[in-house]
Amino acid sequence: MELSYQEKFTLIKLSEVGKTKFEELVKRAGLDQVAVMRAVLGLQSKGLAKLHEKSERVVRLTETGRKYAEIGLPEWRALAVLKERKKVTLDDLGDVLSEDELKPIVGLLRKEGWASVRKEDGKLVLEITEKGLNAEERPVDVALKLLTEKGTVPLGEIEGLIPVKELKRRKIAEEDSVTERFVEITPEGAELVKGGIELKEEVSNLTPELIKSGKWREVEFKRFNISAPVRRIYPGKKQPYRAFLDKIRRRLIEMGFIEMTVKSLIETQFWNFDALFQPQNHPARDWTDTYQLKYPKSGHLPVEELVASVKAAHEHGGDTGSRGWGYVWSPERAMLLMPRAHGTALSGRQLARGVEIPGKYFTIQRVFRPDVLDRTHLIEFNQVDGFVVGEDLNFRNLLGILKRFAVEIAGAKKVKFLPDYYPFTEPSVQMSAYHPELGWVEFGGAGIFREEMTKALRVDVPVIAWGIGIDRLAMFKLGIDDIRYLFSYDLRWLREARLVW
Ligand SMILES: N[C@@H](Cc1ccccc1)C(=O)O
């Protein structure tokens, strides 16, 4: 039979007395109460000891009782005055008795036969009797003394002196019940101790000293009870949405994508729109509403050569064979600053800077667009944008990659593509994924960048590109149906949100 060190120790201590109050055993063992209780329960489950509980009716001294014990019962205080003056009025007793005590005092003294009562000039007068002069200790005095000494006394013991209801009526004491615990060794337990128990200190930490000295060979290691219930602990961890984004970044890097980064959240219209062949006169630059910066209003344009080729593409198609948009392109307009409205701005920057061919690029960007907040819309959200560039890429490759993203990264079960329009892609698609509660949720756009865009940025091979509203996919993965929850302070959610992957 496996016994812990404390169980063995407690059993040995218990065997010295056989049966004892639990508190006594605690004292004997010199351990703390919780440890002894755990040991006793352990011993009990192994049939080596028994824990009994006995409830007992007791009488307990009240606050009033304690006061009487100190200053004397009212009848004794009154008698002291009577002894001194022989004859007193009720007013005379006011010095030694409270108002509450004064009311019943006449009855009390009379009942004891300690005083006689008369009316003189319409006033009550008390006169001490023979019995009063020789007054002796009564049962109530004995009971009070006993209670004062012990605090609580078994009901039976008090009843042997005086009916408890008497004490209760005088508010000296009250009834209560207490539970006493006894521990008793069983014959099996006694047997085991007789046979000899080897008491080895248990070690719960393996230290370098134990290893070096070789002492680990001698000591006993404490066993862990891995099924014991424990308190829940909440270790620090990444905010769930942050963790999700970090995982996506890792996935993409593992897939061979190069990350495009930029420090600022602010962009010139040139990179947000113009470099992507989005015409300046386009109403509201239609596919999305955007914010504008009030101060500073304008930023800088890139090198002249690049500006010139973008301008040419807009005005007459440059050398692409396209006729362009056919208007006069304004550099001032292109310099205006705005909070970045889509991650695609970074794709444009990267193409202009130069890319590996074949190559794969991505970025995770915070973007800003006016919208009405609801469970699927935020005005500030995150996009994963990316593109793949290579000689023989086609539209099918694009759809394949997108589907893989939605299914693998976001855990969407079903994905569908619909034709769409973006000024910078041709053809263009829109992607939706199926959410069990929200139904079909649009999560991004994609397409093949138009030559008017890529050629102006001096890339002469096909570029397939996409922009994904990653927050919406995060909803799928984290199992939430309100996008605002991604940024919630709700501690319960933060603690218990699903771990992704
Ligand atoms: N930038 C587009 C998505 C997109 C990216 C790349 C190509 C096509 C579309 C948007 O934010 O909605």
The ligand as an ORCA input file, in Angstrom:
! r2SCAN-3c Opt
* xyz 0 1
  N      -7.678     46.284    -52.782
  C      -8.939     45.671    -53.017
  C      -8.823     44.178    -53.152
  C      -8.000     43.749    -54.322
  C      -6.644     43.543    -54.153
  C      -5.884     43.109    -55.257
  C      -6.508     42.866    -56.448
  C      -7.869     43.044    -56.585
  C      -8.595     43.512    -55.517
  C      -9.863     45.980    -51.860
  O      -9.396     46.470    -50.888
  O     -11.048     45.726    -51.891
*
